[in-house]
Amino acid sequence: MQNSDNILITGITSIHGWPVFSAFREKYGERVHGIGPGIKSSFFKNDKKVFFCTLDKFSKVKEIFDKVKPKAVVHAGGVCDLDRCEKAPDFTYQVNVLGTRNIASLSKDNYLLYISTDLVFSGNDPVDRGYSESSLCDPVSVVGKTFAEAENEVMQHEMNGIMRLGLPIGPSISGTKGAIDFIAKRLSKNQKMTLFHDEIRSLITTRDVAKAAIHLFDKKGAGIFHCGGTQEYSLYDIGAYLVQERGYQEEFLIRSSRFDEKNGPPRIGRVTLDSTKFCEFTGFTPSNALK
């Protein structure tokens, strides 16, 4: 296979990047290369087509691009830990904005698909059918603000695409990432877990994230596409689902409002996504994530 056919995927250890990388590897085989953050992960110790670096280091990223010579790029990298990002806004900007700027710059002659987030919306003034691609971004958190800025970097090139995800849920590569892992870990140890009933998102399974990315990638979708599941759920709904499905003790699940959060990071409200455009363009409709 010629180098010009190669595909490069960033953020391959993230909750959404890992299933995307795995699905692309299954479909495209050894054409697929990956970039993970920081120190080399033990999950890829024998994989010579996986590289590790921080994306804000242009020279390091360029070395990888020069070696791989990708024909197309899927950018799933970024940091989205709300607490960490609020405490370290400069670090978050470097990873999410400068990192994306580097990827977009090095991908300018090829197709780039950027995986973004519904956190670019506040949810304070929700739309009945969900936010559409034409809805104005009004992020309330450092995560949301930096992802919105990163989207602007990607949109500097007309041929690029952006897939804004609802909340991805499912197994992670390390077993420690994502809403399911976090909530289940506490409930399984009979530790109290306070979850908001009024922070509402369009959930999407990590399995469907991977399928959606391939569908959009294969069609080289340009512009912004919203991609969430068919149903909306609150964080509390996820906890209640886990209690029912896994038999955790209900007494440790605490129902709360986002307005009761006094010392934590800014919280979103109802950021349900209208995924009509994506479904019509690709012919793929994500499933109900908690069914």
C-alpha positions in Angstrom: 0.0 0.0 0.0 1.3 3.4 -1.0 2.0 6.0 1.7 -0.4 8.3 -0.1 -3.3 6.0 1.0 -2.4 6.3 4.7 -4.9 7.5 7.3 -3.8 9.2 10.5 -6.0 9.3 13.6 -5.3 11.4 16.7 -6.5 10.9 20.3 -6.5 7.1 20.0 -6.8 6.6 23.8 -9.8 8.8 24.3 -13.3 7.5 25.0 -14.3 8.2 21.4 -10.9 8.0 19.7 -10.2 4.4 20.7 -13.3 2.9 19.1 -12.8 5.1 16.0 -9.2 3.9 15.7 -10.2 0.3 16.2 -13.0 0.5 13.6 -10.8 2.2 11.0 -8.1 -0.5 11.6 -10.6 -3.2 11.1 -11.8 -1.6 7.8 -8.7 -0.1 6.4 -6.0 -2.3 8.0 -2.4 -1.3 8.1 -3.1 2.0 6.3 -4.2 3.4 9.6 -1.7 5.1 11.9 -2.4 6.7 15.3 -1.2 9.4 17.6 -1.7 9.2 21.4 -0.9 11.8 24.0 2.3 12.0 25.9 4.2 8.9 27.1 3.9 5.8 25.0 1.0 3.6 26.2 1.4 0.0 27.1 -1.7 -0.8 25.0 0.4 -0.1 21.8 3.9 -1.2 22.8 4.3 -3.4 19.8 2.5 -1.2 17.3 5.1 0.6 15.1 2.4 2.6 13.4 1.3 4.4 16.6 3.1 7.5 17.8 3.0 9.5 21.0 3.4 13.2 21.4 1.5 16.3 22.6 -0.3 17.9 19.7 0.7 21.4 20.6 4.4 20.6 19.7 4.4 21.4 16.0 7.8 20.0 15.2 7.0 16.7 16.8 3.6 16.4 15.0 5.2 17.4 11.7 7.8 14.6 12.1 4.9 12.2 12.3 3.1 13.7 9.3 6.3 13.6 7.3 6.8 9.9 8.1 3.2 8.8 7.6 2.3 11.1 4.7 -1.5 10.7 5.4 -4.0 11.1 2.7 -6.7 11.9 5.3 -6.8 12.6 9.0 -9.4 12.0 11.8 -8.7 14.3 14.7 -10.1 12.8 17.9 -7.6 14.4 20.2 -8.2 16.9 23.0 -8.8 17.2 26.7 -12.3 17.4 28.0 -12.1 16.8 31.8 -14.2 19.7 33.1 -12.5 20.0 36.5 -9.0 19.7 35.1 -9.6 22.2 32.3 -11.2 24.9 34.5 -8.1 24.7 36.8 -5.7 24.8 33.9 -7.1 26.9 31.1 -3.7 27.6 29.5 -3.0 23.9 29.2 -6.4 23.2 27.8 -5.9 25.9 25.2 -2.6 24.5 24.2 -4.0 21.0 23.7 -7.4 21.8 22.2 -6.8 24.9 20.2 -3.1 25.0 19.4 -3.0 21.2 18.9 -5.9 21.4 16.5 -4.3 24.3 14.7 -1.2 22.2 14.1 -3.3 19.3 12.8 -5.4 21.5 10.5 -2.3 23.2 9.2 -0.5 19.9 8.4 -3.7 18.5 6.9 -4.4 21.5 4.6 -3.9 19.5 1.4 -6.0 16.5 2.6 -9.4 15.7 4.1 -9.6 16.3 7.9 -12.5 15.1 10.0 -12.6 16.7 13.5 -14.6 15.1 16.3 -16.0 17.9 18.4 -18.5 18.0 21.2 -22.0 19.3 22.2 -20.3 21.2 25.0 -19.9 24.1 22.6 -23.6 24.9 23.6 -24.7 26.1 27.0 -28.1 24.4 27.1 -29.5 27.4 29.0 -31.9 28.2 26.2 -32.5 24.8 24.6 -34.1 24.2 21.3 -37.2 22.1 21.2 -35.9 19.7 18.5 -32.3 20.0 19.6 -29.5 22.3 18.5 -28.9 22.3 14.8 -25.7 23.0 12.9 -26.8 26.6 12.4 -27.3 27.2 16.1 -24.9 29.8 17.7 -22.3 28.4 20.0 -22.4 29.8 23.5 -20.1 27.6 25.7 -20.0 28.1 29.4 -16.9 26.0 30.3 -13.2 26.1 29.3 -13.7 22.8 27.5 -16.6 24.1 25.4 -14.9 27.4 24.6 -11.6 25.7 23.5 -13.5 23.2 21.3 -15.4 26.0 19.7 -12.1 27.8 18.9 -10.7 24.5 17.6 -13.6 24.2 15.3 -12.8 27.6 13.8 -9.3 26.4 13.1 -10.6 23.3 11.3 -13.1 25.4 9.2 -10.3 27.5 7.7 -10.2 24.8 5.0 -13.4 24.3 3.1 -13.0 20.5 2.5 -12.8 19.7 6.2 -15.6 18.2 8.3 -16.7 18.5 11.9 -18.7 15.9 13.7 -20.1 17.2 17.0 -20.9 14.3 19.3 -23.5 14.0 22.0 -22.1 12.3 25.2 -20.3 9.1 24.1 -20.8 6.2 26.5 -19.4 2.7 26.5 -16.2 0.8 27.4 -12.9 2.7 27.2 -9.5 1.4 26.4 -8.3 1.8 30.0 -11.6 1.1 31.8 -11.3 4.5 33.5 -12.7 7.0 31.0 -16.2 8.2 30.2 -19.4 8.5 32.1 -20.2 4.8 32.5 -16.7 4.0 33.9 -16.8 6.9 36.3 -20.3 6.4 37.6 -20.0 2.6 37.8 -16.7 2.8 39.7 -18.3 4.7 42.6 -21.6 2.8 42.7 -19.8 -0.5 42.6 -17.9 0.5 45.8 -21.1 1.7 47.5 -19.8 5.3 47.3 -22.3 8.1 47.0 -22.7 9.4 43.4 -24.4 12.8 43.0 -25.7 13.3 39.4 -27.7 16.1 37.8 -31.2 15.5 36.5 -31.1 18.7 34.4 -27.9 18.2 32.5 -29.3 16.5 29.4 -27.5 15.3 26.4 -28.0 13.1 23.3 -26.2 10.0 24.3 -24.3 7.9 21.7 -22.6 4.6 22.2 -18.9 4.4 21.4 -19.8 1.7 18.9 -22.0 4.1 17.0 -19.4 6.8 17.3 -17.0 4.6 15.3 -19.7 3.7 12.7 -20.7 7.3 12.4 -17.1 8.5 11.9 -16.6 5.9 9.1 -19.8 6.9 7.3 -18.9 10.6 7.4 -15.3 9.9 6.5 -16.1 7.7 3.5 -18.4 10.4 2.1 -15.9 13.1 2.9 -18.5 15.2 4.6 -17.6 18.9 4.7 -18.9 21.4 7.2 -20.5 20.7 10.5 -22.6 17.6 11.3 -24.4 16.9 14.6 -24.3 13.2 15.7 -26.2 12.0 18.8 -28.4 9.1 19.7 -32.1 9.0 19.2 -33.0 9.7 22.8 -31.9 12.3 25.3 -30.8 11.4 28.9 -29.6 13.2 32.0 -26.5 12.1 33.9 -28.9 11.0 36.6 -30.7 8.8 34.1 -27.4 7.1 33.3 -26.9 6.4 37.0 -30.4 5.0 37.4 -29.8 2.8 34.4 -26.7 1.3 35.9 -28.5 0.7 39.2 -31.2 -1.2 37.4 -28.9 -3.1 35.0 -26.0 -4.0 37.4 -27.8 -4.2 40.7 -26.0 -1.4 42.5 -27.5 0.0 45.7 -30.0 2.7 44.8 -29.4 4.5 48.1 -26.0 5.6 46.9 -27.3 7.4 43.8 -28.2 11.0 44.7 -30.4 13.1 42.4 -29.4 16.8 42.2 -29.7 19.9 40.1 -26.9 21.6 38.3 -27.9 24.8 40.0 -27.0 23.2 43.3 -23.3 22.9 42.2 -21.5 25.7 44.0 -17.8 24.9 43.7 -17.5 22.8 40.6 -17.0 23.8 36.9 -19.8 25.5 35.0 -22.5 23.0 33.9 -24.5 22.7 30.8 -28.3 22.4 30.7 -30.1 20.7 27.9 -27.8 20.3 24.9 -29.8 17.8 22.8 -28.5 17.6 19.2 -30.6 17.6 16.1 -28.8 15.0 14.0 -31.2 15.1 11.0 -28.5 16.5 8.6 -26.0 13.8 9.5 -28.6 10.9 9.2 -29.8 12.2 5.8 -26.3 12.7 4.5 -24.8 9.4 5.6 -27.9 7.1 5.8 -26.8 6.0 9.3 -28.9 6.6 12.4 -27.3 6.0 15.8 -29.2 3.7 18.2 -30.8 4.3 21.6 -27.8 4.4 23.8 -29.5 3.0 26.9 -31.6 0.3 25.4 
